[in-house]
Amino acid sequence: MLIGSSSVCVILGIAALATYWAWIFSLFHANVLSPFGDADLGPYLALCVIAAGSSALSMVVFALFGFRLQHVVDKAWFSVVLAVLSALMGVPALLRTFGFCLDFPASAAFWAVGALSSSFVYLKTGPFFVWLRRAKLMRCISIAFLSASILYLLAFFLDSVVGIVMIMAFPVASTLCSQVVNRRIGFGWPFVAAPTRSAYVRAVSARARDLVPAIPRTLLYTLIFGVTSYTVLNFAVAENLVVFIGVSILVSAVIFVIFALSREAEIDSDRYRMLLLPLIAIAVLPFPYVPDIYRIFFLALVVFGFTCFDAITWGDLADEIRDRKLAVYVSYAVPTVANFVGIFIGWGTGALLHATLGNAGFDTGFAVFSIVIVIALVVLLVGDLVALEKSATAEPHADSFMEKWKSVCEDIADAHELTNQERKIYLMLVRGRNQRYIASELVISPHTVKTHTYHIYRKVGVHSQQELIDAVEARL
């Protein structure tokens, strides 16, 4: 073989992500996927809202009843069922090309079942995220994102029937690739399950408590992504500019590839998340006031910011799952619910604004919404700046922490190439501070502290906080 088994898994994993995201982007193909024709945009947008709601519902169901579902997620028969059901979303449009037009309730049923199933297609990519280390994960996500945007654009140049069939094939291909990858990477611990529903729910609830500080931020990002997507699609279809959506997504994908390839393996996740806040504000605030055609390109900034945020968040989560040997699907339940629920609320907000204000008042409504969103972003940004200020002064003064002790800690940090954020957490760990205290002091989530702590242990070559302290005392 010209490539090894690991390379095969990487290629198939990228293909699984790319085809799933291409399927998601295909919701913007109103001219291809609509069962009602180009002239009737309202019902198609309603189908998109239904699809977003079904996706959110599927993840809520998994969070509550996954103690049974996680046993079968990677079974071959379950993958076949997912592939078939996910493709149902394209059936109404395919029937229309042959002269069989379904009414809205029938089309909505196909879309609801397809979206409900395809969310599990995304869940199946979880082990691939966990299997990869941070640098490779970011690069694989960027390449998959770029590939997805190219696949999305390809449908514009194909015959309508061929385009629909290709879109229906996306979740099938994603399921197939994930199935092969999950078997090849050979996890010994991704299917660990609680024996009862109550124990499973307790495990999910514990993960929710760990992630509470990060959930509002995730909901805000996904809300912005959802409402902007609805707004752009509404405008693009009305003005026959859908192809520009594809171009804007391609532009954001290229930017993200450059960003991912230029980053080192270890990144300061919280700092990058803070930098994304003003970027999203720049994209959202002037959106209603720019010339019509340029509105679509503002989607590129929103998509880029959302994708970076998503990649960094999943990278943190994957590191913790891998380092602590957590159950993959249990650990992914809570953040996935937050993601899909936020997107659904965003699409629903766009639909509500449009239904309430109509075409004439929609821009004004979105302008008010964007101001509210920017205020929320500013609040988060101020919180991040306060956190940085606290972290800058987190190191104890010389009278409570001897200069020699500081020198030894700095030598150890330099020798093991700890990042800036890891240094701050390391200094607090060797003083005996617990993870909850550190999270409070640095204003970051306990999940992020845990992830950095495991990175520190791995780099320094210890297995506990006491061993970390002993390593410093041994050099005094």
Disulfide bonds with the S-S distance in Angstrom:
none
